[in-house]
C-alpha cells in the first residue's frame, strides 16, 4: 500500500492533485486507488487514468466534492456519509434537546455541492415543521484569501454574537466545514444555551480531542474515546449539549474501501461494484450502519454511489 496527500489548498492546485493520481496509475503494480476525500480533480484524474488504458484498475472515491452524476461516471463506486438524511437526524437531535434556533454556517462553494444543498433544504424543512428558527450564516471559505485561520477566527467571534442576538433561547450550531469544527466546539463549551448536534463528518475524533484538550488518537477504541469526551463535557455541564456518531465515518470509509480493494485484487470479490459486500463490510466495521444507494432530487438513483448513516451519540451514556 502506497500513500500520498492532496494539497491543502486543493481548489487552487487541482493539477497537482491530478498529477499525484496519475503517478499512482503509471505504476503497473498499483491495481486500485482509494481517494478520500475525493476533492475536485478526482473526476478528471480518473478519466485520464482510464484513457491510459488502465481499465484493470479499481477506482474508489470517498467523500466526493464533485456532484454524484459527475463522480459516479468516473469512479467504480463512491462512498459518502448520508448528508441529505442528516437533515432529519440532526434536527431530531435538536428537537430532543428543545432547541429554539438552529444556526447553519456555510459558504457558496459548499452550498453549490448537491448533497450539502440537499441536507440544508431538509434542515430548513424540518426546522419549520418543528417550530425551530433556522438561521443561514455565511462564513469565510477556508480556501479563500482569509484561509483556515480566518474562517476559524470568524467562528470564535460570531458564536457569541449569535448567542447575544438570541439571548435566553437554546441555540444549536452546525457548520459544513471540517476546519471550523474545533473553534465551534470550543466556542460553545461553556455557554449553557449553546448546542452542537454533530460535526460535518461525524466522528469521536473530529476536532473533539483538540477542542477539549484530550490526548486521544484516531484508530483506537471508539468507546474509550467517547468516554474521554464525556468526562470533559461533564466537567463543563455540557453532556446534554453535544453529539456525534459512535465511529469515525471518513476513516470507516477508508477502511472499508481498502479492504474491498484488497479482496478485489486477490480475486475474492469479482465485481468492481458489489453492493452486498460493501454493506457487509460496513456492518462489521460499524454495527448498525445503514448503507443506501443515493437518489437525487430528480429521483435518479445511482447504483454505484453509496451513502452511510449512523445513529447519534448521547454522551450521558458514556459518562461515569
C-alpha positions in Angstrom: 0.0 0.0 0.0 1.4 3.4 -1.0 0.0 6.7 0.2 0.1 10.4 -0.7 -1.8 13.5 0.2 -3.5 16.2 -2.0 -2.6 19.8 -1.5 -4.1 21.8 1.4 -5.3 24.4 -1.0 -6.7 21.9 -3.3 -9.1 24.3 -5.1 -6.1 26.3 -6.4 -3.9 23.3 -7.0 -6.2 20.8 -8.9 -3.4 19.9 -11.4 -1.2 18.8 -8.5 -4.0 16.5 -7.3 -4.4 15.1 -10.7 -0.7 14.5 -11.3 -0.4 12.6 -8.0 -3.2 10.2 -9.0 -1.7 9.8 -12.5 1.6 8.9 -10.8 -0.1 6.0 -9.0 -1.7 4.7 -12.2 1.6 4.9 -14.0 2.9 2.1 -11.8 1.6 -1.2 -13.3 1.8 -2.9 -9.8 -0.8 -0.5 -8.5 -4.2 -2.2 -9.1 -6.5 0.1 -7.1 -6.8 3.7 -5.9 -8.8 4.8 -2.9 -9.2 8.6 -2.7 -10.7 10.2 0.4 -11.7 12.9 0.4 -12.2 12.9 -3.4 -11.7 16.6 -3.8 -12.1 18.4 -7.1 -9.8 16.8 -9.6 -10.8 13.3 -8.9 -13.1 13.0 -11.9 -10.5 14.5 -14.3 -7.8 12.2 -12.9 -9.9 9.1 -13.1 -10.9 9.9 -16.7 -7.2 10.3 -17.6 -6.4 7.0 -15.9 -9.0 5.2 -18.0 -7.6 6.9 -21.1 -4.1 5.5 -20.2 -5.6 2.0 -20.7 -5.9 1.2 -17.0 -9.3 -0.5 -17.2 -7.8 -3.1 -15.0 -7.6 -0.6 -12.1 -10.3 -0.2 -9.4 -11.1 3.4 -8.7 -12.9 4.3 -5.4 -14.0 7.8 -4.4 -14.7 8.5 -0.8 -16.4 11.7 0.4 -16.5 13.3 -3.0 -16.7 17.1 -3.5 -18.0 16.7 -7.1 -21.7 16.1 -7.8 -23.0 12.5 -7.9 -23.7 12.4 -11.6 -20.1 13.6 -12.2 -18.1 11.4 -9.9 -20.1 8.2 -10.5 -19.4 8.4 -14.2 -15.6 8.2 -13.4 -15.3 6.0 -10.2 -16.2 2.3 -9.9 -18.0 3.2 -6.8 -18.4 6.1 -4.4 -18.9 6.2 -0.6 -20.2 9.2 1.4 -22.0 10.0 4.6 -25.7 10.2 4.0 -25.6 14.0 4.1 -29.2 14.6 2.9 -30.6 12.2 5.6 -28.6 14.1 8.2 -31.2 16.9 7.6 -33.5 14.5 9.5 -31.2 13.1 12.2 -29.6 16.5 13.1 -32.9 18.1 13.6 -34.2 15.1 15.5 -31.4 15.6 18.0 -32.2 19.4 18.2 -35.9 18.6 18.8 -34.9 16.2 21.6 -32.9 19.0 23.2 -35.7 21.5 22.9 -33.6 23.8 20.7 -35.2 27.2 19.7 -32.8 28.4 17.0 -30.6 26.5 14.5 -27.6 28.3 13.0 -26.1 26.9 9.8 -22.6 28.1 8.9 -21.5 27.6 5.3 -20.3 29.4 2.2 -21.2 29.4 -1.5 -18.7 26.7 -2.6 -20.2 24.2 -0.2 -23.8 25.2 -0.8 -23.2 24.5 -4.5 -22.5 20.9 -3.7 -25.6 18.7 -4.4 -25.6 16.6 -1.2 -24.8 19.6 1.1 -27.6 21.6 -0.6 -30.0 18.7 -0.1 -29.2 18.4 3.6 -29.6 22.2 4.0 -33.0 22.1 2.3 -34.2 19.2 4.6 -32.8 21.0 7.7 -34.9 24.1 6.8 -38.0 22.0 6.1 -37.7 20.1 9.4 -36.9 23.3 11.4 -40.1 24.9 10.0 -42.2 21.8 10.9 -40.7 21.7 14.4 -41.1 25.4 15.1 -37.3 25.9 15.3 -36.0 29.2 13.8 -33.5 28.5 11.0 -30.6 30.9 10.5 -28.3 30.8 7.5 -25.0 32.3 8.4 -22.3 32.9 5.7 -18.8 32.1 6.9 -15.5 32.7 5.0 -14.4 29.9 2.7 -11.2 28.4 4.2 -9.8 28.0 0.7 -10.2 31.8 0.2 -7.9 34.7 1.0 -8.6 34.5 4.8 -7.5 30.9 4.8 -8.4 28.4 7.6 -7.2 30.7 10.3 -9.5 33.5 9.1 -12.5 31.1 9.0 -11.8 29.8 12.5 -11.5 33.3 13.9 -14.8 34.2 12.3 -16.5 31.3 14.2 -14.9 32.3 17.5 -16.2 35.9 17.1 -19.6 35.1 15.6 -20.9 32.5 18.1 -21.0 34.9 21.0 -22.8 37.4 18.7 -25.4 34.9 17.8 -25.9 33.9 21.4 -26.4 37.5 22.3 -28.8 38.1 19.4 -30.9 35.1 20.6 -30.3 35.6 24.3 -32.4 33.4 26.6 -33.0 30.8 23.8 -31.4 27.5 23.1 -29.3 27.8 20.0 -27.8 24.9 18.1 -24.8 25.5 15.8 -23.7 23.5 12.8 -21.0 24.1 10.1 -20.4 22.3 6.9 -16.6 22.7 7.1 -14.1 20.5 8.8 -11.7 23.3 9.7 -14.4 25.2 11.6 -15.3 22.3 13.9 -12.7 22.9 16.5 -13.4 26.6 17.1 -17.2 25.9 17.1 -16.9 23.1 19.7 -14.7 25.4 21.8 -16.8 28.5 21.5 -20.0 26.8 22.8 -18.5 24.6 25.5 -19.2 26.9 28.5 -22.3 28.6 27.0 -25.3 26.9 28.7 -27.7 27.8 25.9 -25.4 26.6 23.0 -25.7 23.2 21.4 -23.6 21.1 19.0 -25.6 18.3 17.3 -22.7 16.8 15.3 -19.6 17.6 13.3 -19.9 17.8 9.5 -18.0 14.5 9.2 -19.4 12.7 12.3 -16.7 11.1 14.4 -15.5 10.9 18.0 -12.2 12.2 16.7 -13.3 15.1 14.5 -12.0 18.2 16.4 -13.0 16.9 19.9 -9.5 16.0 21.0 -8.1 19.4 20.3 -11.1 21.5 21.3 -11.4 19.6 24.6 -7.6 19.3 25.3 -7.7 15.5 25.1 -4.9 13.1 24.1 -6.9 10.5 22.1 -5.8 9.2 18.7 -7.9 8.0 15.8 -7.6 4.3 15.3 -8.0 3.4 18.9 -11.0 2.2 20.9 -14.0 4.3 19.9 -15.9 3.6 23.2 -12.9 4.8 25.2 -12.7 7.9 23.1 -16.4 8.7 23.7 -15.9 8.1 27.5 -12.9 10.6 27.5 -15.0 13.2 25.6 -18.0 12.6 28.0 -15.7 13.2 31.0 -14.7 16.6 29.8 -18.2 17.6 28.8 -19.4 16.6 32.3 -16.9 18.9 33.9 -18.4 21.8 31.8 -22.0 20.8 32.3 -22.3 20.0 28.6 -23.2 16.3 28.4 -26.6 17.0 27.0 -25.4 19.7 24.6 -23.1 17.7 22.3 -23.4 14.8 20.0 -21.6 12.9 17.2 -21.5 9.5 15.6 -20.1 6.5 17.5 -17.4 5.7 14.9 -15.4 8.0 12.6 -17.3 7.9 9.3 -14.4 9.1 7.0 -12.0 6.6 8.5 -14.6 3.8 8.2 -15.0 4.7 4.5 -11.2 4.4 4.0 -11.0 1.1 5.9 -13.9 -0.4 4.0 -12.5 0.8 0.7 -9.0 -0.5 1.3 -10.4 -3.9 2.4 -12.6 -4.1 -0.6 -9.7 -3.2 -2.9 -7.5 -5.9 -1.3 -10.3 -8.5 -1.7 -10.8 -7.4 -5.3 -7.1 -7.6 -6.1 -7.0 -11.1 -4.5 -10.0 -12.3 -6.6 -12.2 -12.8 -3.5 -14.6 -10.1 -4.9 -15.1 -10.3 -8.6 -17.2 -7.2 -9.2 -15.9 -3.6 -9.1 -19.2 -2.7 -7.6 -20.6 -5.3 -5.2 -23.1 -3.5 -3.0 -23.8 -6.5 -0.8 -20.1 -6.8 0.0 -19.8 -3.1 0.8 -22.8 -3.2 3.2 -21.4 -6.3 4.9 -18.0 -4.6 5.4 -19.7 -1.5 7.0 -21.7 -3.7 9.3 -18.6 -5.4 10.5 -16.8 -2.0 10.9 -19.7 -0.1 12.4 -22.5 -2.3 13.5 -25.9 -0.8 12.7 -24.6 1.3 9.8 -27.3 2.0 7.2 -25.9 1.8 3.6 -28.1 3.0 0.8 -27.8 4.0 -2.8 -28.0 7.7 -3.3 -31.1 9.2 -5.1 -31.0 12.8 -6.2 -33.8 15.4 -6.1 -34.9 14.3 -9.6 -35.5 10.8 -8.5 -32.4 9.4 -10.2 -30.7 6.6 -8.2 -27.0 5.9 -8.7 -26.2 2.2 -8.3 -22.5 2.9 -7.6 -23.0 5.7 -5.1 -23.4 4.5 -1.5 -24.3 6.6 1.5 -23.7 5.7 5.1 -25.7 6.7 8.1 -25.0 6.0 11.8 -27.0 6.9 14.9 -26.4 10.0 17.2 -24.5 9.6 20.4 -25.9 10.6 23.8 -22.9 11.4 25.8 -24.8 10.8 29.0 -24.5 7.1 28.1 -20.7 7.3 28.3 -20.3 9.5 31.5 -19.1 7.8 34.7 
